[in-house]
Amino acid sequence: MMKKLLLALGAILAMSTANAKADVIFNSSLAGGFAYTETRPSSFNYAAVLQFSQNVTVSELGVYTSVDNAQNIKFLIFSSGVSGGAESLLLSDTKSFAQNSAQTFIYSDPIDFTFLAGRTYDVGILGASGSITGKYVPGNYTQDGVTEISRNANFNNYNAPTTGDYAGVSPFVELVSGPTSVPEPASVTVLAAGLIGLLAFARRARYAQQGR
């Protein structure tokens, strides 16, 4: 009995720290073909131009890059001028990163943003200092209702970000959907407290039996 209660308590406590599961909706690094690598000043960087055929809600943005020096990075979403949008800033999320010379996907903080069907957006990053090294391919790529157009935007000015100056490649980006639900911390605490109480009760009962 005691062993079962301890196992149950451990499982519940593990649930409180487990990462929520999330799904990758779009990942343009899967496009295939020869990929080019380019190092740019952090405050002037290329960005993906994405078109949507359906509404897509995301919880994280990912950008494939190295972080050539420790710096703050802004994850940005603009309405795209490619399709006549106002090039207005719709989302900005700032996150600190340590230096990492390896190219990999880096991710924003949790966000809640819905890309609307029939709209086009510019999605990417700017860094506060130094440089970042991204990767891109020529050509369009479509996955699950999202198309990256080979018309990359260029983001500029970390302190007051702008988009525009469209060119002709597809930087690697990733869109991540919302996580599955996990127990709220308060609920986990209540369950754990209940099991601890049962454990104490079982221990007292065992001692009482031994004392007879």
C-alpha positions as MATLAB code, in Angstrom:
seq = 'MMKKLLLALGAILAMSTANAKADVIFNSSLAGGFAYTETRPSSFNYAAVLQFSQNVTVSELGVYTSVDNAQNIKFLIFSSGVSGGAESLLLSDTKSFAQNSAQTFIYSDPIDFTFLAGRTYDVGILGASGSITGKYVPGNYTQDGVTEISRNANFNNYNAPTTGDYAGVSPFVELVSGPTSVPEPASVTVLAAGLIGLLAFARRARYAQQGR';
ca = [
       0.000    0.000    0.000;
       2.761    2.406    1.002;
       4.714    1.664   -2.159;
       1.690    2.320   -4.374;
       1.007    5.645   -2.653;
       4.626    6.732   -3.096;
       4.539    5.831   -6.786;
       1.308    7.780   -7.281;
       2.748   10.803   -5.480;
       5.853   10.725   -7.657;
       3.756   10.538  -10.832;
       1.641   13.532   -9.847;
       4.659   15.643   -8.927;
       6.278   14.753  -12.242;
       3.170   15.988  -14.050;
       3.652   19.438  -12.520;
       7.038   19.871  -14.213;
       6.447   17.989  -17.460;
       6.647   19.954  -20.685;
       3.349   20.384  -22.466;
       3.173   18.668  -25.818;
       3.121   20.960  -28.847;
       2.744   20.342  -32.561;
       4.817   21.807  -35.377;
       2.420   23.276  -37.928;
       4.991   24.547  -40.403;
       8.729   23.998  -40.817;
      10.301   25.389  -43.979;
      13.611   23.612  -43.311;
      11.814   20.534  -44.673;
      11.644   22.138  -48.125;
      14.719   20.280  -49.345;
      17.209   21.448  -51.958;
      20.501   23.224  -51.430;
      20.412   25.582  -48.437;
      22.502   28.732  -48.255;
      24.026   30.108  -45.053;
      24.488   33.821  -44.500;
      25.793   35.880  -41.586;
      24.250   39.297  -41.113;
      24.427   42.104  -38.563;
      21.839   41.275  -35.907;
      19.897   44.482  -36.539;
      19.431   43.802  -40.291;
      18.086   40.347  -40.992;
      16.016   38.518  -43.586;
      12.553   37.216  -42.665;
      10.049   34.728  -44.076;
       6.998   35.825  -46.075;
       4.113   33.496  -45.220;
       0.684   33.195  -46.857;
      -2.207   31.418  -45.122;
      -5.123   29.570  -46.714;
      -6.716   28.941  -43.298;
      -6.628   30.482  -39.834;
      -3.615   29.230  -37.873;
      -3.056   29.937  -34.169;
       0.483   29.550  -32.876;
       2.048   29.402  -29.429;
       5.701   29.793  -30.479;
       7.764   31.098  -33.366;
      10.985   29.357  -34.331;
      13.804   30.710  -36.504;
      16.776   28.660  -37.708;
      19.950   30.547  -36.829;
      23.094   30.658  -34.795;
      23.452   33.311  -32.100;
      26.976   34.518  -32.692;
      27.164   36.424  -29.404;
      24.988   36.701  -26.297;
      22.190   39.147  -27.021;
      18.498   39.966  -26.823;
      16.501   38.856  -29.849;
      13.107   40.110  -30.969;
      10.685   37.719  -32.652;
       8.563   39.822  -34.997;
       5.397   39.514  -37.075;
       4.415   42.203  -39.594;
       1.591   42.485  -42.066;
       3.426   41.928  -45.349;
       3.824   44.509  -48.070;
       4.130   41.690  -50.622;
       0.340   41.450  -50.830;
      -0.354   45.141  -50.300;
      -0.337   45.074  -46.493;
       0.546   48.119  -44.440;
       3.843   46.600  -43.201;
       2.620   47.273  -39.662;
       4.104   45.544  -36.639;
       1.640   43.020  -35.187;
       3.746   41.191  -32.596;
       7.097   41.682  -30.900;
       8.534   39.293  -28.315;
      11.972   39.877  -26.776;
      14.010   37.013  -25.363;
      17.617   36.730  -24.161;
      19.946   34.134  -25.686;
      23.420   32.986  -24.770;
      26.054   32.654  -27.471;
      25.553   29.523  -29.565;
      27.606   29.097  -32.724;
      25.624   26.023  -33.805;
      22.771   26.645  -36.222;
      19.485   25.393  -34.808;
      15.921   26.557  -34.259;
      15.571   29.134  -31.498;
      12.117   29.838  -30.123;
      10.138   32.776  -28.836;
       8.461   32.911  -25.461;
       4.939   31.460  -25.423;
       2.635   33.641  -27.529;
      -0.979   33.537  -28.660;
      -1.241   34.790  -32.240;
      -3.669   33.862  -35.014;
      -2.616   34.190  -38.643;
      -5.743   34.858  -40.697;
      -6.730   33.025  -43.866;
      -6.077   34.996  -47.034;
      -3.454   37.210  -45.368;
       0.319   37.447  -45.830;
       2.788   38.080  -43.008;
       6.508   38.730  -42.541;
       7.956   36.546  -39.760;
      11.501   36.597  -38.382;
      13.963   38.027  -35.866;
      16.232   40.951  -35.124;
      19.116   40.929  -32.638;
      20.302   43.742  -30.394;
      24.027   43.498  -31.189;
      26.679   41.520  -33.022;
      25.575   39.064  -35.680;
      23.345   36.083  -36.392;
      23.754   33.409  -39.055;
      20.646   32.023  -40.724;
      19.868   29.601  -43.513;
      17.550   29.829  -46.527;
      16.579   28.170  -49.808;
      15.232   29.567  -53.071;
      11.676   28.618  -54.015;
       8.278   28.378  -52.344;
       7.276   25.763  -49.771;
       3.749   24.748  -48.673;
       2.754   22.736  -45.610;
      -0.693   22.383  -43.981;
      -2.237   25.533  -45.413;
       0.867   27.706  -44.980;
       3.028   28.781  -47.940;
       6.392   30.457  -47.612;
       6.846   32.688  -50.655;
      10.361   33.083  -51.984;
      10.183   36.863  -51.461;
      11.960   37.292  -48.129;
      11.462   40.509  -46.233;
      14.353   42.390  -44.670;
      13.885   43.482  -41.065;
      15.808   46.529  -39.914;
      16.438   48.551  -36.735;
      16.204   46.585  -33.470;
      14.909   49.523  -31.420;
      12.177   50.494  -33.901;
      11.734   47.470  -36.206;
      10.647   47.875  -39.831;
      10.038   45.458  -42.686;
      10.241   45.715  -46.482;
      12.981   45.668  -49.122;
      11.704   42.301  -50.393;
      14.106   39.937  -52.170;
      13.929   36.328  -53.404;
      14.666   33.562  -50.857;
      12.912   31.534  -48.135;
      14.555   31.662  -44.677;
      13.920   28.691  -42.395;
      11.141   29.315  -39.873;
       8.879   27.145  -37.765;
       5.348   27.672  -36.430;
       4.350   25.751  -33.307;
       0.762   25.187  -32.201;
      -0.652   25.518  -28.715;
       0.278   22.858  -26.150;
      -2.089   20.213  -24.830;
      -3.560   20.951  -21.429;
      -1.644   19.979  -18.303;
      -2.795   20.037  -14.669;
      -2.826   23.500  -13.127;
      -0.242   23.938  -10.362;
      -2.977   24.441   -7.758;
      -4.668   21.180   -8.741;
      -1.379   19.299   -8.574;
      -0.715   20.742   -5.102;
      -4.123   19.644   -3.825;
      -3.684   16.111   -5.203;
      -0.179   15.816   -3.772;
      -1.354   17.031   -0.366;
      -4.149   14.460   -0.408;
      -1.741   11.627   -1.176;
       0.651   12.797    1.538;
      -2.248   12.702    3.983;
      -3.158    9.170    2.906;
       0.475    8.152    3.264;
       0.622    9.495    6.812;
      -2.662    7.763    7.670;
      -1.417    4.434    6.278;
       1.809    4.761    8.260;
      -0.044    5.474   11.528;
      -2.357    2.504   10.881;
       0.611    0.205   10.312;
       2.321    1.368   13.491;
      -0.912    0.856   15.438;
      -1.137   -2.711   14.195;
       2.489   -3.369   15.086;
       1.886   -2.034   18.610;
      -0.849   -4.587   19.326;
];
